[in-house]
């Protein structure tokens, strides 16, 4: 029987909404895809695209979580090694 091992990595991105003069509660709709913030300020208006103002370097050396056949087998504790479940 084949088994599937999945490694999950964590990344953080930020957008300075003040610099963008943007309040997400006041816009018609918004979403993030491929680390780009897409915003439609009013219904029918042109979509704006905003790159993140800061993106954390992706640490591909240490996955945050390991799953085997859908079940979590290990999780990384911040600043420590893995804790196997």
C-alpha positions in Angstrom: 0.0 0.0 0.0 1.3 3.4 -0.9 1.5 6.1 1.7 1.5 9.9 1.3 3.7 12.1 3.4 2.8 15.8 3.4 5.1 18.6 4.7 3.4 21.9 5.5 5.3 25.2 5.6 4.3 28.5 7.1 4.8 31.9 5.5 3.6 35.4 6.5 3.0 38.4 4.3 1.9 41.9 5.3 0.2 44.8 3.6 0.4 48.3 5.0 -3.3 49.3 4.6 -2.6 52.9 5.8 -0.1 53.4 2.9 -2.7 51.9 0.5 -5.4 54.2 2.0 -7.5 51.1 2.4 -10.0 50.0 5.0 -11.1 46.4 4.1 -14.3 46.9 6.0 -15.3 49.7 3.5 -14.5 48.0 0.2 -17.0 46.0 -2.0 -14.8 42.8 -2.1 -11.2 41.6 -1.7 -9.1 38.5 -1.7 -5.5 37.3 -1.7 -4.1 35.0 -4.3 -0.4 34.3 -5.1 0.6 36.8 -2.4 -1.2 39.6 -4.2 -4.1 41.5 -2.5 -6.9 42.1 -5.0 -9.4 44.9 -4.0 -12.6 46.1 -5.7 -13.4 49.3 -3.8 -16.9 49.7 -5.2 -19.2 47.4 -7.1 -18.3 47.6 -10.8 -15.0 49.4 -10.2 -11.7 48.3 -11.5 -9.8 45.6 -9.5 -6.6 46.9 -7.8 -3.6 44.6 -7.2 -1.2 45.2 -4.3 2.0 43.3 -3.7 2.8 42.6 -0.1 4.9 45.3 1.6 6.7 42.6 3.6 7.0 38.8 3.0 8.8 36.4 5.4 11.4 34.3 3.9 10.1 30.8 3.4 12.0 28.3 5.5 12.0 25.1 3.4 14.4 23.5 5.8 11.9 22.9 8.6 8.2 22.1 7.8 5.7 23.2 10.5 3.8 19.9 10.3 4.1 16.4 8.9 1.1 14.3 7.9 1.1 10.7 6.9 -2.0 9.5 5.0 -3.9 12.5 6.3 -3.0 12.0 10.0 -0.6 14.5 11.8 2.5 12.6 12.8 4.7 15.5 13.9 4.5 19.2 14.6 7.4 21.7 15.0 7.4 23.6 18.2 8.8 27.2 17.8 12.5 27.1 18.5 12.6 23.4 19.1 12.7 20.2 17.2 9.6 18.2 16.2 7.1 16.7 18.6 5.9 13.4 17.3 2.3 12.6 17.9 
